[in-house]
Amino acid sequence: MNTPSSETSTAATVRIIASPQSWVEGEAVRQLEAVSRLPGMRLAVGLPDLHPGKGAPVGAAFESEGFLYPYLVGSDIGCGMGLWDVDLLTRKAKAERWAAKLDLEGPWVGDTEAVLAEHGASGTGFESALGTVGGGNHFAEVQRVEEVHDARVFEALGLREERLLLLVHSGSRGLGEAILRKHVDRHAAGGLAADSDEAREYLQRHDGAVLWAKANRALVAQRTLEGIGATGRRVLDVCHNSVTARHGGGRVGWLHRKGAAPWDEGPVVIPGSRGALSYLVLPVGTGEQSACSLAHGAGRKWTRSAARERLKERFTAESLTRTSFKSHVVCEDRDLLFEEAPPAYKAIDRVVTDLVEAGLVRVVATLAPVLTYKTRGRTAE
C-alpha cells in the first residue's frame, strides 16, 4: 500500500502517495476506499498527510463524474494558505513583544464590504468573524527563511532571504459550516446530481464561500501586519477545501479536495506543526497521478483527545508556548494548546520527501516559525 503510487482495485481507482517510511492509519485507508465506492466516483487519492476525518479522510482528493459531494469538501469551504512577504528584516523581529500584544480576536472594526468586494466576495451575514483566524489547526505565523534550495524560483517570487514572511491558514469560518449544514439537513452525507438545481445552488454558495475565505485570510494578514508594525505583499493564496469542475475529453468531472493543496496553481506552502519547518514548494511533473493535488500540511498523527491525554503527562502548558526553534506561541485555550502541540502531527520532512520522490514537487525554501498565533481565548461568532 505505502508506495509512491500504489493502487487497490475497488469501484474507482484508489491511489495512496506515500513511501514505506510514512505511517498511514488504517482507518484513513478504509475511509478512502469507502469514498471510492460512491456513485460516479472515478479516482480517490490519499496524499502523504492522509488521516481519518469525520466520515471521509483528510489529506485526499476525489474525482467524480455525474455527481458532486458537499460532504467531501466539509464545513470549512475555501480553507487554505496565504503567504505574505513582510517588509521587515528578520534581525528586527521582536517575537516576545509581539506575543505579548498581538490580538486578532473579536470583530474587525472597518469596512468589511470593501474588503469583500476587493476579493470578489459579498456579504453573507458572517462578517463579525471576518479577519479572525478561527479554531482547530488554523493559525497566523510569522516566519523566517531557514534555507533557500532554489534561488531562481525564490527570487522570481520577489522574496529575500533576510526578510520575514507571514503564513495564514484560515477559511470561511461559520459560513462554510452553514452551507454544509443546509445540505446535510436535506441529504445527510449523500451527493447531488451534477445537473440538478440543488447542485447549482450549492456550487453558487460554495464559490461565494471560497472568495469569502480568501478575503478572510487577507484581512487576518492585514491585522497581523498592523499588530507587528509592518506591511506586506501577498505572494500566494491557495485553497485546499473545495470542489471544482474539470473539463476534458468531452466530459465534465468534479475534483473534490479535502485537505489537499492544488498542484496546478503555482507555488504552495506546506506547513508542519508550529514546532517544525514549513516548505515552500514548486509543483513539477504532470500532477495526473495525484489528481492535481498535493499534501496541505503534516497531517495529524493523534486525535485531539489522544493528544490532550498523552501530552498533559509530558508537558506543562507554559512549556508549549515555546518551541525548539525558540519561537513563541500565542494560544490561551489550554486544551487547544495540547491538541495542536508538535508531537500530535506527522513529520513534515517525511511528507514533503514523499512528494519529491513521487515527482510532484521541488523544494524552493524552508521556513522556520518566529511567532505562531492561535487564539487569545475569545472567539468571534
N, C-alpha and C positions, 0 to 999 in steps of 0.2 A: 504493500500500500504506500509506504512512505518513500517514494522515489520521485525525482523531479517532475515526472508527468505520468504517474501510474493511473490506470483506469480500471473500473469494475463494470460488469455488464448488468445494467438494470434498464428501466424503461427509457431513460435518457443516458447519454454519455456522462459518467461521473469521473472527475479527474481531481486528484489531490496533488498540489505542487508543494512538496516538502521532502527534504532529504531524510535518510535513515537516522541522522543525528537529531532531527527535530521530533519533539513529542507532540502527537495529536491525540486528544482524548477520544476514546471510543464512542462516547455519546455524540460528539460533534460529527463523526463519520456517519453514525446512524441517522442523525437529523439530515445530513446532506443527501443520503440515499433516499430518505423518505420524501424529501422535496423533489427528487428526480422522478418520482412516480406520479406527480401531479399531472392532470390533463394538460397537454400541449407542451410539456417541458421537453427541451431538447438537449440542454447541457447544464451540468451542475459542477462548479469548480470550487474546490477548497484551497485557499491560499495558506502560506506558512503560519499565519496568525489565527488559523481556524480554531474556534472554540464554541462550546454549546451556547445557544441563546434561548429565548422564550419561544419554543416551538420550531424555530429554524436557526441554523448556525450563523455565527458572526464571523466575518473574515471569508466571505464567499460571494460568488457571482452566479447568476442563473439566467439562462436564455430560454425563452418560451415562444410559442407561436400560437396565435388564436386566443390566448388568454393572458391576462396580467394579474399579478397577485400583490395587492397592497400590503398584506401581512408580511411578505418577504422584505419589503422596504422598511417596515417597522414604524414606530411612533415618532422618531426624530428625523422626519423627512428633511433632506437638504443638509444634514450634518456633514461637516467637512473640516478641512485645514486651510488656513490662510497664513502666508509668511510675509512679513514686512521687514524691509531694510531700514534700520534705525540710524538716524543721523547723530550718533553718539559713539565715541571711541570706547572700546572695551575697558581700557585702563581707567576710564572715568566712571565706571559702574559703581553704584552705591547700593548694593543689594540689601544690606542690613537696614539702611534708612528707608529704602523703597518698601521693604517688607513691613516696616512699622506703620507706614501711612497709606499705602495703596489700597483703595476701596472701590470695588466695582459693583457693589450691591445696590439694590433699590433702583427705581425708575430713573432713567436719564432725563435730565432737565434740558430740553432742547427741542428743536423742530424735527420730530420723528417723520412727519410726512415728507420733508425734504430729503432725509436720509434714505427713506424707502424709494422715493422717486429716482434718486441718483442711481439706484441699482435695478430700476425697472419693476420694483415691487409696489404694492399698495397696502393700505391699512387693512387690518384684519380683526381688530379688537383685542389683540395681544400685545399692543405696543408698550404696555407697562413693563414688559420683560425685554424689550429691545435694548441691546447694549449690555446684557448680562450673560455671564459665562454659562450658568446652569450647573446641575449636579453631576453625579456619576463620574465618568472619566474625562469630562470637559475641563479645559484649563486655558490660561493665557501664560505663556512662558517667555521671559527674556532669555536670550541665548547668546553665547559667544562661539566663534568659529574655533573648533578644535583642530581640524586639519583639512586642507584642500587637496582633493585627489585628482580633480580635472580642472586645471586653472583656466583653460579656454572657455568651458561652459560656465564656470563660476563668474568669470569676468564679463561674459556675454550677458549675464543676468544683472549686471551692474553692481555686483557685490564686491565688498572689500574685506580682506581678512582681518583687519584691525577694528572693524565696526561690529556693533551689536546687531542682533536680529530679534524679531518678535514672532512667535508662533502662536496662533489662536486656533483652538479646537472647540467649536460650538455649533449649534444647529438652530432649529426653528422653535425651540422651547415648547410652550404649551400648544402652539398652533398645529404642529405635526401630530401631536397626540390627539387633538380634537378631530383631525381629519381621519386618522386611523380608527378612532372610536366610532365615528359615524359609520364607517364601513363594517366594522366588527359587529355593531348592533344589528346590521341587516344580514350579514353574510358569514359571521364568525371568521374562520380562517380561510374561507372559500375564495376563489378567484372571480374575475369578471371577464365575460366575453369581450374581446378587444374591440368589437364593432358595436357594443351596446352603449346606450345613453349613460348608464351608470359609470362605465369605464371612462367615457369622455368627461363626465363631471368630476370623477376622481382625478384624472390627469390634469384638468384645469386647476384644481385646488392644490394638487401636488406641485405643479410647476410654480404656482404662486409661493408655496412654502419654500421651495428651493431658492427663489430670489430673496425671500424674506430672511432666510438663514444666511445668505451671503452678506446682506445688509447688516445683519446682527454681528457677524464676525468683524466687519469693517468698523462698526461702532464700538465693539469691545476693544479693538486695536486702538481706536482714537482715544478712548477713555484711559487705556493703559499708558499710551504715549504721553498724554497730558499729565498723568499721575507721576511719571518719572522725569517729566520736564524735557521731553524730546519730541521730534517729529519723525515721520516715517513714510516710506513708499512701498505700496503693495507690490510684491514680486510674483506671487501666485495665489490662487484660491481654487481649491478643488473640492468636489462633493463626493462623499462615499456612502450615502444612503439615498438611493433614487431608483427610478425605473425610466428608461428611455427607449424610444423606438429606434430600430436598426433596419435600414433598407438594404436589400441586396438579393440578387438572383430572382427578382420579380416577386419577392415576398417581404412581409414586414415581421420582424421579430421584436421581442421585448427583452431588454437586458436589465435585470434587477441586480443592484449592488447593495449588499448588507454588510457594512464594514469593509468595503473594498474600494480602494482609490482607483481613479481612471488611469489606464495605460496610455490613452490616446489624447491627452490634453496638455502634454509638455511635462516639465519637471514637477516632481512631487516630493514632499517631505514625509518621511515615515518615522514617527516618533517612537522612542522607547518609553519606559516608565519615567517618572520625574527624577529618578536617580540614575538615568542611563543616557547615552548619546541619542540624538536624532540624526537621521540620514537624509540628506538632500540627494535625490537620485534622478537620473535621466532615463526614461524608458527607451529600450532598444529592441531590435528584432521586429516581429510582426504582431505579437500580442494575441495571436489566434488561440494558442494553447491555453491561455488564461482568461478567455472571454474578455480580452482587452481590459483586464483589471489587475491590480496589484494589492499587496497587503497594505492595510491602513495604519498599522501600528504593531506593537509587540504581541498583542493578544493575551487575554487573561490565562493564567496558569491555575489559579484558585478562584472559587466563587467568593462573593463578598463575605458571606457568613464564615466560610473557612478561613479567609484572610484575617478577619477580626479575631477568631478564636486562636489561631496559630500565632499571630504576631503580637497580641497583647501579652503573651507569655514571654516574648523575647525582647520587646522594645517598650520604652515609655513614649507617651505622646510627644513629649518635648524632643526626644531624640529623633523623631521622624520629621521634624521641621528643618533639619539639615541633612544634606546628602553627602556621599563620598566625593562629590565634586566641590564640596564646600558651598554649594548653592543653598538658598533659602526657600522654604515652602510656606506659603500662606494658606492655612486650612484650619479654620476654627470650629469645624464639625469633627468631633473626636472620632466617631465611627468612620467617617469618610477618610480621615487621615490614615487609619489602619487598612481600610478596604482598598485604597489606592496606593499603598506602600509598594516600593520597588519589588520585593520578593513575590508579590501576588501576580507578577507578569512574567511572560516568557523572555528569553534573552533576545534583544533586538538584533544583535550582531548575527545570530544564527538565522533569524527571519530574513534579514537582508541578504546574507550569503546564499540562502536558498534561492532567492530571486535572481541573484547574479549568476549562480550556477545553472539556473533554468533558462538563461539567455534573455531575461526580461528587463534588466536594468543595468546601468553603470553608476557607480557611486561618484558623486560630484564633490561632496564635502560632508564632514561630520560636525555636528553642532552640540555643544555642551550646555546644560542648564546653568543659569545665573540666579534667576528668581522664578518660581512657579507659583502662580496664583490660582487657588481653587475656590475658596469662599471665606467670607467673614462670618458666616453662620446665619446670615439673614438672607432671605430669598425674595425674589420678585415673582409675583404671580403672572 
